[in-house]
Amino acid sequence: MASENQPKTANTNDPKKRKRCYLPHNKAVKKKGPSPLRPGIQGFFITCDGGREHQASQEAINVIDTILEELIDGKDSKANITVLPEKPANKKIKFSYSDSSDNEEDVDENGAENQSEKVAEVLANNGSTLEENTDPAKKDDKLHEVGSGQVAGSCEEVDKQADDKSKENEEPIKKKQCSDTKKLESINHSAELSVDKLIEAELKELGDKSKRRFSKIDTGCNGVVFVLMRRRDGDPSPGELVQHMMESASATKKHMSRFLLRVLPVELSCYASEEEISRAIKPVIEQYFPVNAEAPIKFAVQYDARANSGIERMKIIDAVAKAVPEPHKVDLKNPEKTIIVQIVKTVCLIGVVEKYKELAKFNLRQLTS
């Protein structure tokens, strides 16, 4: 009885009960999900409510894609617009089948006298016709004057018109057959093939994640989303897209999203160190703060850090401000442009925006509320 009540010990020598510690195909298992945040990329830094990162990333891709289509369509329409004259030419157009405008000039010259004479003539004629219609004797005289030949001719014309109408109703209208049916069939076939090829190419791009224009990246922080942008020829920069988005939101007050809070452009990304930031920021500074500018530009630096407490805030701000050349000045109250510096773990994200304070610090929810 005592032996039956004792707990059974697990047999460690049994191979079936051992924990499987081997690798499939002798390779490490790849983790599913978006790739982590890394230096050397462009895109959009987006904040959202905590726990809504997945919904916010999908919504951000849709919103940015619509803004990109608006910008591209707007550029195409502006290029196709022809220059119209400021003052339209007031010219009198004469048609070949219309009478000349001499009668109108005569009316203008003679004035109301000619009009009164015409009215009097019309009234006189109408009076004579009314008298003839009212007198039965005059009607009988006119009927006797009409000859038998005229009556017969009118009857024949009426019969001919009736026969023509009956023929038209009886005989169906013959449709004209197209002589170039082969050409039309070939054109339609080629058009169908081209459309099928375009659809196949789009499906391949959607299936291949490396060819997608926008894709999400894992930041590893709560309430933060990053959307990667792979720019193509003719595509606007992330700064232009975000600027257009915020200006349209402030003008229309139309709700664009449900989960997005702040949307900031990222022109470059590098490792979060003073030397790396001062070296990588040079091309962006040359683009937005040229040395040969007509007037000096007032700027400010906006700094935020997440999951990184080892970097001093003022050192990074001084490194960014010193990279801007001398004609441009720092103005923290009314800056024309703002350099955005966002540090997430060990990666530094940098972008340049305009009207940062006027557009509610690029917060979509505040702009549309």
VEXTORBA-700283 format. One record per residue (C-alpha): x, y, z; residue in three letters; residue number from 1. Coordinates in pm, 1 decimal. Layout:
REM residues N
+----------+----------+----------+------+-----+
:       xx :       yy :       zz : code : pos :
+----------+----------+----------+------+-----+
:        X :        Y :        Z :  ALA : NUM :
...
+----------+----------+----------+------+-----+
END
This chain:
REM residues 369
+----------+----------+----------+------+-----+
:       xx :       yy :       zz : code : pos :
+----------+----------+----------+------+-----+
:      0.0 :      0.0 :      0.0 :  MET :   1 :
:    282.5 :    235.9 :     81.3 :  ALA :   2 :
:    444.7 :    172.8 :   -253.9 :  SER :   3 :
:    121.3 :    250.9 :   -436.6 :  GLU :   4 :
:     80.1 :    590.1 :   -262.6 :  ASN :   5 :
:    432.3 :    706.6 :   -355.6 :  GLN :   6 :
:    448.0 :    957.2 :   -650.3 :  PRO :   7 :
:    584.2 :    829.2 :   -976.2 :  LYS :   8 :
:    916.0 :    985.4 :  -1078.6 :  THR :   9 :
:    964.7 :   1093.2 :  -1439.9 :  ALA :  10 :
:   1198.1 :    876.6 :  -1640.5 :  ASN :  11 :
:   1461.2 :   1113.4 :  -1775.4 :  THR :  12 :
:   1613.0 :    843.9 :  -1993.7 :  ASN :  13 :
:   1297.4 :    815.7 :  -2206.8 :  ASP :  14 :
:   1374.2 :    991.4 :  -2543.1 :  PRO :  15 :
:   1007.0 :   1068.8 :  -2607.5 :  LYS :  16 :
:    978.8 :   1280.3 :  -2290.7 :  LYS :  17 :
:   1294.2 :   1482.4 :  -2348.8 :  ARG :  18 :
:   1265.6 :   1845.4 :  -2451.1 :  LYS :  19 :
:   1336.4 :   1900.3 :  -2818.1 :  ARG :  20 :
:   1635.3 :   2131.2 :  -2849.6 :  CYS :  21 :
:   1738.0 :   2078.1 :  -3212.0 :  TYR :  22 :
:   1696.9 :   2337.5 :  -3494.0 :  LEU :  23 :
:   1488.8 :   2268.8 :  -3805.9 :  PRO :  24 :
:   1714.8 :   2209.2 :  -4108.3 :  HIS :  25 :
:   2013.3 :   2307.9 :  -3891.5 :  ASN :  26 :
:   1918.3 :   2679.6 :  -3919.1 :  LYS :  27 :
:   1796.9 :   2940.0 :  -3673.5 :  ALA :  28 :
:   1423.8 :   3010.7 :  -3666.0 :  VAL :  29 :
:   1327.1 :   3349.1 :  -3810.0 :  LYS :  30 :
:   1090.2 :   3555.8 :  -3603.6 :  LYS :  31 :
:    771.6 :   3653.9 :  -3777.6 :  LYS :  32 :
:    667.0 :   4018.4 :  -3784.4 :  GLY :  33 :
:    803.3 :   4354.0 :  -3901.1 :  PRO :  34 :
:   1175.1 :   4422.1 :  -3915.5 :  SER :  35 :
:   1329.4 :   4625.6 :  -3631.5 :  PRO :  36 :
:   1415.4 :   4993.2 :  -3651.4 :  LEU :  37 :
:   1761.2 :   5051.7 :  -3803.4 :  ARG :  38 :
:   1974.7 :   5339.4 :  -3937.2 :  PRO :  39 :
:   1978.5 :   5445.3 :  -4302.2 :  GLY :  40 :
:   1601.7 :   5455.6 :  -4372.5 :  ILE :  41 :
:   1338.6 :   5719.7 :  -4448.1 :  GLN :  42 :
:    976.5 :   5727.3 :  -4344.0 :  GLY :  43 :
:    733.5 :   5857.2 :  -4084.7 :  PHE :  44 :
:    753.9 :   5863.9 :  -3705.3 :  PHE :  45 :
:    400.9 :   5829.5 :  -3565.1 :  ILE :  46 :
:    266.3 :   5829.8 :  -3210.3 :  THR :  47 :
:    -60.0 :   5659.2 :  -3117.2 :  CYS :  48 :
:   -255.8 :   5533.8 :  -2816.0 :  ASP :  49 :
:    -85.3 :   5257.2 :  -2619.8 :  GLY :  50 :
:   -186.4 :   4910.3 :  -2732.3 :  GLY :  51 :
:   -311.2 :   5030.9 :  -3073.7 :  ARG :  52 :
:     16.7 :   5004.6 :  -3262.8 :  GLU :  53 :
:   -103.6 :   4745.8 :  -3515.7 :  HIS :  54 :
:   -422.5 :   4935.5 :  -3605.0 :  GLN :  55 :
:   -232.7 :   5265.3 :  -3617.1 :  ALA :  56 :
:     32.4 :   5128.4 :  -3854.2 :  SER :  57 :
:   -228.5 :   4996.7 :  -4099.5 :  GLN :  58 :
:   -424.0 :   5321.4 :  -4082.6 :  GLU :  59 :
:   -108.9 :   5529.2 :  -4128.0 :  ALA :  60 :
:    -16.0 :   5340.1 :  -4447.2 :  ILE :  61 :
:   -362.8 :   5401.2 :  -4593.2 :  ASN :  62 :
:   -364.9 :   5771.2 :  -4503.3 :  VAL :  63 :
:    -14.4 :   5835.1 :  -4637.1 :  ILE :  64 :
:    -96.1 :   5648.7 :  -4959.3 :  ASP :  65 :
:   -400.7 :   5870.0 :  -5021.7 :  THR :  66 :
:   -196.5 :   6184.9 :  -4954.0 :  ILE :  67 :
:     67.9 :   6064.8 :  -5201.5 :  LEU :  68 :
:   -197.7 :   6012.0 :  -5471.4 :  GLU :  69 :
:   -337.2 :   6361.4 :  -5406.2 :  GLU :  70 :
:      5.0 :   6519.6 :  -5445.8 :  LEU :  71 :
:     88.9 :   6325.9 :  -5763.6 :  ILE :  72 :
:   -251.5 :   6400.4 :  -5921.7 :  ASP :  73 :
:   -221.6 :   6765.5 :  -5825.8 :  GLY :  74 :
:    118.6 :   6796.4 :  -5994.3 :  LYS :  75 :
:     -9.8 :   6631.2 :  -6313.0 :  ASP :  76 :
:   -315.9 :   6854.7 :  -6329.7 :  SER :  77 :
:   -106.9 :   7168.7 :  -6279.1 :  LYS :  78 :
:    127.2 :   7065.8 :  -6559.7 :  ALA :  79 :
:   -163.2 :   7014.5 :  -6803.5 :  ASN :  80 :
:   -334.3 :   7347.7 :  -6730.7 :  ILE :  81 :
:   -295.0 :   7594.6 :  -7016.8 :  THR :  82 :
:   -244.3 :   7966.8 :  -6956.3 :  VAL :  83 :
:   -571.5 :   8154.9 :  -7005.3 :  LEU :  84 :
:   -586.3 :   8526.0 :  -7099.3 :  PRO :  85 :
:   -659.9 :   8766.3 :  -6816.5 :  GLU :  86 :
:   -921.8 :   8965.9 :  -7014.4 :  LYS :  87 :
:  -1136.1 :   8779.2 :  -7266.5 :  PRO :  88 :
:  -1161.0 :   8938.5 :  -7610.0 :  ALA :  89 :
:  -1513.1 :   9075.4 :  -7673.0 :  ASN :  90 :
:  -1549.3 :   9003.4 :  -8043.9 :  LYS :  91 :
:  -1867.3 :   8981.5 :  -8249.7 :  LYS :  92 :
:  -1895.2 :   8643.5 :  -8419.0 :  ILE :  93 :
:  -2075.1 :   8621.3 :  -8753.5 :  LYS :  94 :
:  -2200.3 :   8287.5 :  -8876.9 :  PHE :  95 :
:  -2222.4 :   8205.3 :  -9245.5 :  SER :  96 :
:  -2581.2 :   8083.8 :  -9225.4 :  TYR :  97 :
:  -2711.1 :   8380.2 :  -9025.9 :  SER :  98 :
:  -2820.5 :   8720.2 :  -9156.7 :  ASP :  99 :
:  -2590.9 :   9016.8 :  -9132.9 :  SER : 100 :
:  -2620.5 :   9253.4 :  -8842.3 :  SER : 101 :
:  -2734.9 :   9545.2 :  -9056.2 :  ASP : 102 :
:  -3092.9 :   9511.2 :  -8932.6 :  ASN : 103 :
:  -2976.9 :   9543.5 :  -8571.9 :  GLU : 104 :
:  -2782.9 :   9859.5 :  -8655.5 :  GLU : 105 :
:  -3086.1 :  10006.8 :  -8831.0 :  ASP : 106 :
:  -3298.4 :   9939.0 :  -8528.8 :  VAL : 107 :
:  -3047.4 :  10111.8 :  -8306.6 :  ASP : 108 :
:  -3030.2 :  10415.2 :  -8535.1 :  GLU : 109 :
:  -3399.1 :  10464.4 :  -8605.1 :  ASN : 110 :
:  -3509.0 :  10386.6 :  -8250.2 :  GLY : 111 :
:  -3868.6 :  10345.2 :  -8150.9 :  ALA : 112 :
:  -4017.2 :  10490.0 :  -8475.7 :  GLU : 113 :
:  -3932.3 :  10182.5 :  -8689.8 :  ASN : 114 :
:  -4058.9 :   9951.8 :  -8419.2 :  GLN : 115 :
:  -4392.3 :  10135.1 :  -8398.6 :  SER : 116 :
:  -4436.0 :  10120.1 :  -8779.0 :  GLU : 117 :
:  -4374.2 :   9743.7 :  -8781.2 :  LYS : 118 :
:  -4622.5 :   9692.6 :  -8498.5 :  VAL : 119 :
:  -4884.7 :   9890.1 :  -8688.1 :  ALA : 120 :
:  -4834.7 :   9680.8 :  -9004.9 :  GLU : 121 :
:  -4866.6 :   9357.2 :  -8809.8 :  VAL : 122 :
:  -5185.3 :   9476.0 :  -8643.7 :  LEU : 123 :
:  -5334.5 :   9576.9 :  -8979.9 :  ALA : 124 :
:  -5259.6 :   9238.4 :  -9134.6 :  ASN : 125 :
:  -5400.6 :   9056.7 :  -8835.4 :  ASN : 126 :
:  -5715.1 :   9264.4 :  -8850.9 :  GLY : 127 :
:  -5776.3 :   9175.3 :  -9216.2 :  SER : 128 :
:  -5729.2 :   8804.7 :  -9150.3 :  THR : 129 :
:  -5961.0 :   8818.6 :  -8854.8 :  LEU : 130 :
:  -6234.3 :   8982.7 :  -9063.6 :  GLU : 131 :
:  -6198.7 :   8716.9 :  -9333.9 :  GLU : 132 :
:  -6223.0 :   8434.3 :  -9081.2 :  ASN : 133 :
:  -6532.8 :   8582.7 :  -8914.7 :  THR : 134 :
:  -6734.5 :   8646.9 :  -9239.3 :  ASP : 135 :
:  -6897.2 :   8320.5 :  -9365.8 :  PRO : 136 :
:  -6961.8 :   8468.5 :  -9712.3 :  ALA : 137 :
:  -6591.9 :   8535.4 :  -9768.8 :  LYS : 138 :
:  -6509.7 :   8179.7 :  -9663.8 :  LYS : 139 :
:  -6748.2 :   8040.4 :  -9927.9 :  ASP : 140 :
:  -6597.8 :   8263.8 : -10197.2 :  ASP : 141 :
:  -6247.9 :   8134.8 : -10119.6 :  LYS : 142 :
:  -6358.8 :   7775.0 : -10131.6 :  LEU : 143 :
:  -6516.3 :   7827.0 : -10476.1 :  HIS : 144 :
:  -6198.4 :   7991.4 : -10600.9 :  GLU : 145 :
:  -5989.0 :   7683.6 : -10518.0 :  VAL : 146 :
:  -5967.8 :   7465.7 : -10830.9 :  GLY : 147 :
:  -6018.1 :   7097.7 : -10854.7 :  SER : 148 :
:  -5656.5 :   7051.0 : -10967.1 :  GLY : 149 :
:  -5518.7 :   7204.6 : -10648.1 :  GLN : 150 :
:  -5741.2 :   6982.0 : -10433.1 :  VAL : 151 :
:  -5636.1 :   6671.6 : -10623.5 :  ALA : 152 :
:  -5268.0 :   6762.4 : -10591.8 :  GLY : 153 :
:  -5296.9 :   6812.3 : -10218.8 :  SER : 154 :
:  -5472.6 :   6475.2 : -10181.2 :  CYS : 155 :
:  -5197.1 :   6297.6 : -10374.4 :  GLU : 156 :
:  -4927.3 :   6452.6 : -10153.5 :  GLU : 157 :
:  -5111.5 :   6339.5 :  -9840.7 :  VAL : 158 :
:  -5136.7 :   5982.3 :  -9976.9 :  ASP : 159 :
:  -4763.5 :   5974.7 : -10058.9 :  LYS : 160 :
:  -4670.8 :   6088.2 :  -9705.3 :  GLN : 161 :
:  -4896.1 :   5819.3 :  -9554.0 :  ALA : 162 :
:  -4737.4 :   5549.3 :  -9775.4 :  ASP : 163 :
:  -4385.5 :   5661.0 :  -9677.9 :  ASP : 164 :
:  -4470.6 :   5645.8 :  -9306.8 :  LYS : 165 :
:  -4620.6 :   5298.5 :  -9340.5 :  SER : 166 :
:  -4309.9 :   5175.7 :  -9523.7 :  LYS : 167 :
:  -4087.5 :   5316.3 :  -9254.9 :  GLU : 168 :
:  -4288.8 :   5141.3 :  -8983.7 :  ASN : 169 :
:  -4307.0 :   4809.5 :  -9168.8 :  GLU : 170 :
:  -3945.3 :   4780.1 :  -9286.4 :  GLU : 171 :
:  -3694.8 :   4752.4 :  -8996.6 :  PRO : 172 :
:  -3387.9 :   4976.2 :  -8997.3 :  ILE : 173 :
:  -3083.5 :   4788.5 :  -9121.5 :  LYS : 174 :
:  -2780.1 :   4834.1 :  -8901.8 :  LYS : 175 :
:  -2455.2 :   4916.2 :  -9070.8 :  LYS : 176 :
:  -2202.7 :   4642.9 :  -9027.5 :  GLN : 177 :
:  -1853.0 :   4753.2 :  -8932.1 :  CYS : 178 :
:  -1598.9 :   4664.3 :  -9198.6 :  SER : 179 :
:  -1304.9 :   4679.4 :  -8957.7 :  ASP : 180 :
:  -1421.3 :   4417.8 :  -8705.5 :  THR : 181 :
:  -1086.5 :   4236.8 :  -8715.9 :  LYS : 182 :
:   -899.4 :   4552.6 :  -8625.0 :  LYS : 183 :
:  -1132.9 :   4621.7 :  -8332.6 :  LEU : 184 :
:  -1096.6 :   4265.8 :  -8204.8 :  GLU : 185 :
:   -717.5 :   4287.1 :  -8218.8 :  SER : 186 :
:   -718.9 :   4621.2 :  -8033.4 :  ILE : 187 :
:   -947.2 :   4484.3 :  -7760.4 :  ASN : 188 :
:   -734.4 :   4171.8 :  -7724.5 :  HIS : 189 :
:   -413.1 :   4373.9 :  -7685.9 :  SER : 190 :
:   -582.0 :   4602.3 :  -7430.1 :  ALA : 191 :
:   -695.6 :   4302.4 :  -7224.4 :  GLU : 192 :
:   -343.8 :   4157.1 :  -7230.8 :  LEU : 193 :
:   -190.2 :   4485.4 :  -7116.5 :  SER : 194 :
:   -439.6 :   4516.7 :  -6828.4 :  VAL : 195 :
:   -370.4 :   4157.9 :  -6721.4 :  ASP : 196 :
:      3.1 :   4223.3 :  -6721.0 :  LYS : 197 :
:    -41.0 :   4536.5 :  -6508.6 :  LEU : 198 :
:   -255.6 :   4348.6 :  -6256.2 :  ILE : 199 :
:      1.1 :   4067.2 :  -6235.7 :  GLU : 200 :
:    282.2 :   4316.6 :  -6177.5 :  ALA : 201 :
:     86.8 :   4489.3 :  -5898.4 :  GLU : 202 :
:      9.4 :   4156.6 :  -5732.5 :  LEU : 203 :
:    378.0 :   4061.9 :  -5743.0 :  LYS : 204 :
:    471.8 :   4392.9 :  -5580.8 :  GLU : 205 :
:    213.4 :   4345.2 :  -5307.9 :  LEU : 206 :
:    331.9 :   3989.4 :  -5243.8 :  GLY : 207 :
:    698.6 :   4089.1 :  -5226.3 :  ASP : 208 :
:    748.5 :   4293.3 :  -4908.6 :  LYS : 209 :
:   1080.4 :   4432.6 :  -5031.5 :  SER : 210 :
:    905.0 :   4610.6 :  -5322.8 :  LYS : 211 :
:    623.7 :   4772.4 :  -5125.4 :  ARG : 212 :
:    628.4 :   5150.6 :  -5113.7 :  ARG : 213 :
:    513.4 :   5168.1 :  -4749.6 :  PHE : 214 :
:    567.3 :   4908.4 :  -4478.1 :  SER : 215 :
:    568.6 :   4912.4 :  -4099.0 :  LYS : 216 :
:    875.9 :   4865.1 :  -3879.7 :  ILE : 217 :
:    888.3 :   4749.9 :  -3520.3 :  ASP : 218 :
:   1014.1 :   5025.8 :  -3289.2 :  THR : 219 :
:   1005.0 :   4823.6 :  -2966.2 :  GLY : 220 :
:    835.3 :   5112.2 :  -2780.4 :  CYS : 221 :
:    481.5 :   5142.9 :  -2656.7 :  ASN : 222 :
:    266.7 :   5396.0 :  -2845.2 :  GLY : 223 :
:    519.8 :   5450.9 :  -3127.2 :  VAL : 224 :
:    486.4 :   5340.7 :  -3491.0 :  VAL : 225 :
:    733.2 :   5379.0 :  -3777.1 :  PHE : 226 :
:    628.7 :   5352.8 :  -4144.7 :  VAL : 227 :
:    912.6 :   5289.0 :  -4389.4 :  LEU : 228 :
:    898.7 :   5465.9 :  -4727.9 :  MET : 229 :
:   1080.3 :   5335.4 :  -5035.2 :  ARG : 230 :
:   1095.6 :   5636.6 :  -5264.0 :  ARG : 231 :
:   1060.8 :   5596.6 :  -5638.8 :  ARG : 232 :
:   1142.2 :   5834.7 :  -5922.4 :  ASP : 233 :
:    919.4 :   6140.8 :  -5898.7 :  GLY : 234 :
:    787.9 :   6067.2 :  -5548.8 :  ASP : 235 :
:    771.8 :   6356.6 :  -5300.9 :  PRO : 236 :
:    981.2 :   6346.1 :  -4986.4 :  SER : 237 :
:    836.5 :   6247.2 :  -4645.7 :  PRO : 238 :
:    853.8 :   6612.6 :  -4541.4 :  GLY : 239 :
:    636.6 :   6724.5 :  -4835.1 :  GLU : 240 :
:    381.6 :   6450.6 :  -4766.2 :  LEU : 241 :
:    348.0 :   6534.4 :  -4395.3 :  VAL : 242 :
:    336.2 :   6909.4 :  -4462.9 :  GLN : 243 :
:     54.0 :   6864.3 :  -4715.0 :  HIS : 244 :
:   -130.9 :   6633.2 :  -4475.8 :  MET : 245 :
:   -121.8 :   6880.7 :  -4187.3 :  MET : 246 :
:   -212.4 :   7185.1 :  -4395.5 :  GLU : 247 :
:   -511.2 :   7009.4 :  -4551.6 :  SER : 248 :
:   -624.4 :   6881.7 :  -4209.6 :  ALA : 249 :
:   -608.5 :   7231.2 :  -4057.3 :  SER : 250 :
:   -793.0 :   7383.3 :  -4354.6 :  ALA : 251 :
:  -1072.6 :   7126.5 :  -4390.8 :  THR : 252 :
:  -1099.7 :   7002.2 :  -4028.3 :  LYS : 253 :
:  -1177.6 :   6661.5 :  -4176.2 :  LYS : 254 :
:  -1102.4 :   6353.2 :  -3964.7 :  HIS : 255 :
:   -842.8 :   6140.8 :  -4142.1 :  MET : 256 :
:   -768.6 :   5878.8 :  -3880.8 :  SER : 257 :
:   -888.2 :   5717.9 :  -3562.2 :  ARG : 258 :
:   -567.9 :   5601.2 :  -3392.1 :  PHE : 259 :
:   -297.5 :   5843.4 :  -3515.6 :  LEU : 260 :
:   -181.5 :   6127.2 :  -3293.8 :  LEU : 261 :
:    139.3 :   6293.5 :  -3412.0 :  ARG : 262 :
:    291.2 :   6234.0 :  -3757.5 :  VAL : 263 :
:    649.6 :   6351.0 :  -3816.5 :  LEU : 264 :
:    870.6 :   6305.4 :  -4125.0 :  PRO : 265 :
:   1204.3 :   6124.7 :  -4105.4 :  VAL : 266 :
:   1453.2 :   6238.2 :  -4370.3 :  GLU : 267 :
:   1745.2 :   6037.8 :  -4230.1 :  LEU : 268 :
:   1826.1 :   5794.7 :  -3950.4 :  SER : 269 :
:   2158.7 :   5717.2 :  -3783.4 :  CYS : 270 :
:   2301.7 :   5589.4 :  -3457.5 :  TYR : 271 :
:   2236.8 :   5807.9 :  -3154.1 :  ALA : 272 :
:   2578.3 :   5964.1 :  -3091.7 :  SER : 273 :
:   2711.6 :   6318.5 :  -3129.8 :  GLU : 274 :
:   2972.2 :   6232.1 :  -3392.6 :  GLU : 275 :
:   2732.6 :   6020.5 :  -3600.1 :  GLU : 276 :
:   2455.6 :   6283.2 :  -3590.2 :  ILE : 277 :
:   2683.3 :   6573.7 :  -3687.8 :  SER : 278 :
:   2819.5 :   6368.9 :  -3980.2 :  ARG : 279 :
:   2487.4 :   6232.1 :  -4110.6 :  ALA : 280 :
:   2289.5 :   6556.2 :  -4085.2 :  ILE : 281 :
:   2500.9 :   6749.0 :  -4339.5 :  LYS : 282 :
:   2300.8 :   6662.9 :  -4658.3 :  PRO : 283 :
:   1970.2 :   6753.1 :  -4489.1 :  VAL : 284 :
:   2109.4 :   7086.2 :  -4368.2 :  ILE : 285 :
:   2237.9 :   7168.2 :  -4718.0 :  GLU : 286 :
:   1892.6 :   7096.2 :  -4861.7 :  GLN : 287 :
:   1683.8 :   7300.9 :  -4617.5 :  TYR : 288 :
:   1938.5 :   7563.2 :  -4502.3 :  PHE : 289 :
:   2149.9 :   7664.9 :  -4805.0 :  PRO : 290 :
:   2447.1 :   7893.8 :  -4748.7 :  VAL : 291 :
:   2359.4 :   8125.2 :  -5040.4 :  ASN : 292 :
:   2004.8 :   8193.3 :  -4919.6 :  ALA : 293 :
:   1846.0 :   8531.5 :  -4997.6 :  GLU : 294 :
:   1732.6 :   8582.3 :  -4637.1 :  ALA : 295 :
:   1839.2 :   8408.0 :  -4315.4 :  PRO : 296 :
:   1602.1 :   8138.3 :  -4192.7 :  ILE : 297 :
:   1495.5 :   8122.3 :  -3828.2 :  LYS : 298 :
:   1498.9 :   7769.3 :  -3689.8 :  PHE : 299 :
:   1457.4 :   7569.3 :  -3370.6 :  ALA : 300 :
:   1543.5 :   7215.3 :  -3257.2 :  VAL : 301 :
:   1275.2 :   6987.0 :  -3111.1 :  GLN : 302 :
:   1425.6 :   6695.8 :  -2913.8 :  TYR : 303 :
:   1256.2 :   6385.1 :  -2769.2 :  ASP : 304 :
:   1403.1 :   6055.3 :  -2646.4 :  ALA : 305 :
:   1242.6 :   5717.3 :  -2575.6 :  ARG : 306 :
:   1400.8 :   5411.5 :  -2408.9 :  ALA : 307 :
:   1738.4 :   5587.0 :  -2395.9 :  ASN : 308 :
:   1859.5 :   5768.4 :  -2086.5 :  SER : 309 :
:   2235.2 :   5754.1 :  -2155.3 :  GLY : 310 :
:   2246.7 :   6052.4 :  -2396.3 :  ILE : 311 :
:   2252.0 :   6410.8 :  -2271.9 :  GLU : 312 :
:   1981.0 :   6625.9 :  -2425.2 :  ARG : 313 :
:   2176.1 :   6952.2 :  -2459.7 :  MET : 314 :
:   2472.9 :   6785.4 :  -2629.4 :  LYS : 315 :
:   2253.6 :   6653.1 :  -2910.0 :  ILE : 316 :
:   2074.1 :   6988.2 :  -2951.3 :  ILE : 317 :
:   2408.6 :   7176.0 :  -2967.3 :  ASP : 318 :
:   2544.9 :   6931.1 :  -3224.7 :  ALA : 319 :
:   2241.6 :   6982.0 :  -3449.4 :  VAL : 320 :
:   2238.8 :   7361.3 :  -3409.5 :  ALA : 321 :
:   2612.1 :   7392.1 :  -3486.9 :  LYS : 322 :
:   2561.9 :   7198.6 :  -3812.5 :  ALA : 323 :
:   2345.9 :   7483.3 :  -3951.2 :  VAL : 324 :
:   2559.5 :   7749.5 :  -4130.0 :  PRO : 325 :
:   2600.6 :   8106.3 :  -4002.9 :  GLU : 326 :
:   2347.6 :   8322.1 :  -4196.8 :  PRO : 327 :
:   2060.8 :   8129.8 :  -4035.3 :  HIS : 328 :
:   1971.1 :   8203.7 :  -3674.7 :  LYS : 329 :
:   1806.8 :   8026.5 :  -3381.7 :  VAL : 330 :
:   1463.7 :   8156.5 :  -3279.8 :  ASP : 331 :
:   1273.1 :   7950.8 :  -3025.0 :  LEU : 332 :
:    962.2 :   8173.3 :  -3020.4 :  LYS : 333 :
:    877.9 :   8214.5 :  -3390.3 :  ASN : 334 :
:   1084.4 :   7969.1 :  -3596.4 :  PRO : 335 :
:   1022.2 :   7935.4 :  -3970.5 :  GLU : 336 :
:   1153.7 :   7577.9 :  -3973.3 :  LYS : 337 :
:   1191.7 :   7321.4 :  -3697.6 :  THR : 338 :
:   1446.1 :   7037.8 :  -3693.4 :  ILE : 339 :
:   1283.2 :   6731.3 :  -3537.6 :  ILE : 340 :
:   1518.3 :   6496.8 :  -3347.2 :  VAL : 341 :
:   1360.5 :   6174.5 :  -3217.0 :  GLN : 342 :
:   1577.7 :   5914.3 :  -3039.5 :  ILE : 343 :
:   1430.5 :   5564.4 :  -3006.9 :  VAL : 344 :
:   1662.1 :   5325.0 :  -2820.7 :  LYS : 345 :
:   1992.4 :   5349.2 :  -3013.5 :  THR : 346 :
:   1859.5 :   5510.6 :  -3335.8 :  VAL : 347 :
:   1826.3 :   5883.9 :  -3404.0 :  CYS : 348 :
:   1553.9 :   6002.5 :  -3646.6 :  LEU : 349 :
:   1584.1 :   6351.9 :  -3801.1 :  ILE : 350 :
:   1338.3 :   6556.9 :  -4009.5 :  GLY : 351 :
:   1262.4 :   6920.4 :  -4098.1 :  VAL : 352 :
:    912.3 :   7074.5 :  -4090.0 :  VAL : 353 :
:    751.6 :   7417.6 :  -4125.9 :  GLU : 354 :
:    488.2 :   7588.2 :  -3904.9 :  LYS : 355 :
:    540.1 :   7335.5 :  -3627.0 :  TYR : 356 :
:    367.5 :   7536.2 :  -3353.5 :  LYS : 357 :
:     99.3 :   7683.7 :  -3580.3 :  GLU : 358 :
:     -8.8 :   7332.8 :  -3689.8 :  LEU : 359 :
:    -54.8 :   7205.8 :  -3331.8 :  ALA : 360 :
:    286.2 :   7034.8 :  -3328.7 :  LYS : 361 :
:    169.6 :   6811.5 :  -3615.2 :  PHE : 362 :
:    -97.0 :   6643.7 :  -3402.3 :  ASN : 363 :
:   -378.7 :   6525.3 :  -3630.9 :  LEU : 364 :
:   -627.4 :   6479.7 :  -3348.8 :  ARG : 365 :
:   -586.5 :   6836.8 :  -3225.7 :  GLN : 366 :
:   -599.0 :   6981.9 :  -3576.0 :  LEU : 367 :
:   -928.0 :   6812.6 :  -3664.3 :  THR : 368 :
:  -1099.0 :   6839.7 :  -3323.7 :  SER : 369 :
+----------+----------+----------+------+-----+
END
